[in-house]
Amino acid sequence: MKKLTVLSAALALAAVTTAATTPALAAPETYVLDGTHTFPRFSYSHFGYSTQLSRFNKTTGNIILDKEAKTGAVDIVIDTKSVDTGYGTFDEHIQGEDFLDTAKYPTATFKSTKVVFEGDKPVKVEGNLTLKGVTKPVTLTVTSFQAMPHPMFKKDAIGANAYTVVKRSEFNAGKYAPNVSDEVRIDIAVEAIKE
């Protein structure tokens, strides 16, 4: 009986020691987009005269990151009625049937299928962009990424800049192409706060 007690004590001690020395596995962390610092922008050639730049003012969503496993997920919803060209009349024009058709399609979405890491940082996000009822695969190239405690919110936060290029005609919004370029560059600046 004494040997059994000693053996039980030894096993219990071994279990405690193993638990204390084994590093805890990091879990996926969810970050909620900060709508005051997350703005998708789009740019295109206007008859070759200039490159026009506009943005959407309302964006929601979340980002999930597992830094240890080097995986993640991105889910973004853009309010297409919040398009901001800098000119109210043109905002209405862009929201019309020839372009965004916001009466029928008030949102655009991006849902990732894969986040590609190099070292500790994501460098590409593959996923599906749905715009005007059409879904196409796109790849966002991440040009910068930062993860650190937010100095004002006192919570962990992440931020990134990324871009992709799409063709308007593939989303049934190709009016005036090629005079107004079919290719549109989409840039997104993202900041998100940990839940």
TORNU-620873 format. One record per residue (C-alpha): z, y, x. Coordinates in steps of 0.1 Angstrom, whole numbers, m for minus. Layout:
<pts>
+-------+-------+-------+
:    up : north :  east :
+-------+-------+-------+
:     Z :     Y :     X :
...
+-------+-------+-------+
</pts>
This chain:
<pts>
+-------+-------+-------+
:    up : north :  east :
+-------+-------+-------+
:     0 :     0 :     0 :
:     9 :    23 :    29 :
:   m26 :    17 :    45 :
:   m43 :    25 :    12 :
:   m24 :    58 :     9 :
:   m33 :    68 :    45 :
:   m69 :    59 :    39 :
:   m70 :    79 :     6 :
:   m55 :   109 :    24 :
:   m81 :   106 :    52 :
:  m110 :   105 :    28 :
:   m96 :   135 :     9 :
:   m93 :   154 :    42 :
:  m128 :   145 :    52 :
:  m142 :   157 :    19 :
:  m124 :   190 :    22 :
:  m136 :   195 :    58 :
:  m172 :   186 :    48 :
:  m171 :   211 :    19 :
:  m157 :   238 :    42 :
:  m183 :   234 :    69 :
:  m214 :   228 :    47 :
:  m232 :   261 :    40 :
:  m235 :   269 :     3 :
:  m270 :   267 :   m10 :
:  m284 :   301 :   m22 :
:  m293 :   302 :   m58 :
:  m323 :   321 :   m73 :
:  m313 :   357 :   m80 :
:  m327 :   378 :  m109 :
:  m336 :   414 :  m104 :
:  m344 :   437 :  m133 :
:  m372 :   463 :  m129 :
:  m360 :   499 :  m125 :
:  m384 :   517 :  m149 :
:  m377 :   550 :  m132 :
:  m391 :   538 :   m99 :
:  m417 :   512 :  m110 :
:  m452 :   526 :  m116 :
:  m485 :   507 :  m117 :
:  m513 :   530 :  m106 :
:  m551 :   525 :  m108 :
:  m579 :   542 :   m90 :
:  m617 :   541 :   m93 :
:  m648 :   560 :   m82 :
:  m659 :   587 :  m107 :
:  m697 :   589 :  m103 :
:  m692 :   590 :   m66 :
:  m677 :   625 :   m68 :
:  m641 :   615 :   m63 :
:  m616 :   587 :   m65 :
:  m595 :   592 :   m96 :
:  m559 :   581 :   m97 :
:  m539 :   574 :  m128 :
:  m507 :   555 :  m137 :
:  m487 :   539 :  m164 :
:  m453 :   555 :  m171 :
:  m435 :   526 :  m188 :
:  m431 :   492 :  m172 :
:  m405 :   464 :  m177 :
:  m398 :   430 :  m164 :
:  m380 :   410 :  m138 :
:  m383 :   394 :  m104 :
:  m366 :   361 :   m94 :
:  m361 :   354 :   m57 :
:  m347 :   324 :   m39 :
:  m345 :   337 :    m3 :
:  m334 :   303 :    11 :
:  m361 :   283 :    m6 :
:  m386 :   311 :    m1 :
:  m398 :   309 :   m37 :
:  m399 :   335 :   m65 :
:  m413 :   346 :   m98 :
:  m426 :   379 :  m111 :
:  m429 :   388 :  m147 :
:  m442 :   424 :  m155 :
:  m450 :   440 :  m188 :
:  m470 :   473 :  m188 :
:  m470 :   496 :  m218 :
:  m507 :   506 :  m218 :
:  m500 :   534 :  m243 :
:  m481 :   551 :  m215 :
:  m513 :   557 :  m194 :
:  m511 :   590 :  m176 :
:  m543 :   605 :  m162 :
:  m529 :   640 :  m160 :
:  m549 :   651 :  m189 :
:  m539 :   644 :  m225 :
:  m574 :   642 :  m240 :
:  m585 :   617 :  m213 :
:  m553 :   597 :  m219 :
:  m566 :   592 :  m255 :
:  m601 :   584 :  m242 :
:  m587 :   557 :  m219 :
:  m567 :   542 :  m247 :
:  m598 :   538 :  m269 :
:  m618 :   507 :  m277 :
:  m642 :   511 :  m247 :
:  m613 :   508 :  m222 :
:  m577 :   497 :  m229 :
:  m579 :   495 :  m267 :
:  m542 :   501 :  m269 :
:  m542 :   500 :  m307 :
:  m550 :   463 :  m305 :
:  m535 :   455 :  m271 :
:  m505 :   478 :  m265 :
:  m494 :   459 :  m234 :
:  m508 :   443 :  m202 :
:  m489 :   416 :  m184 :
:  m487 :   400 :  m150 :
:  m470 :   366 :  m146 :
:  m468 :   350 :  m112 :
:  m478 :   314 :  m104 :
:  m467 :   315 :   m67 :
:  m450 :   338 :   m43 :
:  m461 :   334 :    m7 :
:  m436 :   341 :    21 :
:  m440 :   349 :    58 :
:  m406 :   345 :    74 :
:  m381 :   362 :    51 :
:  m405 :   384 :    32 :
:  m430 :   378 :     4 :
:  m465 :   388 :    15 :
:  m486 :   377 :   m15 :
:  m480 :   371 :   m52 :
:  m505 :   349 :   m70 :
:  m506 :   351 :  m108 :
:  m524 :   359 :  m140 :
:  m532 :   394 :  m152 :
:  m537 :   398 :  m190 :
:  m554 :   430 :  m200 :
:  m572 :   437 :  m233 :
:  m566 :   401 :  m244 :
:  m583 :   386 :  m213 :
:  m564 :   366 :  m187 :
:  m577 :   364 :  m151 :
:  m561 :   351 :  m119 :
:  m553 :   379 :   m94 :
:  m535 :   380 :   m60 :
:  m512 :   409 :   m52 :
:  m511 :   417 :   m15 :
:  m476 :   429 :    m6 :
:  m477 :   458 :    19 :
:  m440 :   464 :    22 :
:  m408 :   447 :    10 :
:  m371 :   457 :    13 :
:  m340 :   439 :     2 :
:  m306 :   456 :     6 :
:  m276 :   470 :   m13 :
:  m286 :   500 :   m34 :
:  m267 :   530 :   m21 :
:  m263 :   545 :   m56 :
:  m260 :   515 :   m79 :
:  m237 :   496 :   m55 :
:  m257 :   464 :   m63 :
:  m282 :   444 :   m44 :
:  m317 :   457 :   m49 :
:  m353 :   450 :   m38 :
:  m384 :   471 :   m36 :
:  m420 :   465 :   m27 :
:  m455 :   479 :   m27 :
:  m485 :   457 :   m36 :
:  m521 :   460 :   m46 :
:  m551 :   441 :   m60 :
:  m587 :   449 :   m70 :
:  m602 :   438 :  m103 :
:  m634 :   444 :  m121 :
:  m632 :   463 :  m154 :
:  m661 :   444 :  m168 :
:  m642 :   411 :  m165 :
:  m616 :   425 :  m190 :
:  m642 :   439 :  m215 :
:  m636 :   474 :  m203 :
:  m667 :   480 :  m182 :
:  m682 :   510 :  m200 :
:  m702 :   534 :  m178 :
:  m703 :   509 :  m149 :
:  m716 :   512 :  m122 :
:  m715 :   551 :  m124 :
:  m678 :   549 :  m130 :
:  m670 :   520 :  m106 :
:  m665 :   486 :  m121 :
:  m640 :   478 :   m93 :
:  m606 :   492 :   m99 :
:  m578 :   491 :   m74 :
:  m543 :   485 :   m89 :
:  m513 :   495 :   m68 :
:  m478 :   489 :   m80 :
:  m446 :   504 :   m66 :
:  m416 :   482 :   m77 :
:  m379 :   486 :   m75 :
:  m355 :   462 :   m91 :
:  m317 :   459 :   m93 :
:  m299 :   425 :   m93 :
:  m284 :   415 :  m126 :
+-------+-------+-------+
</pts>
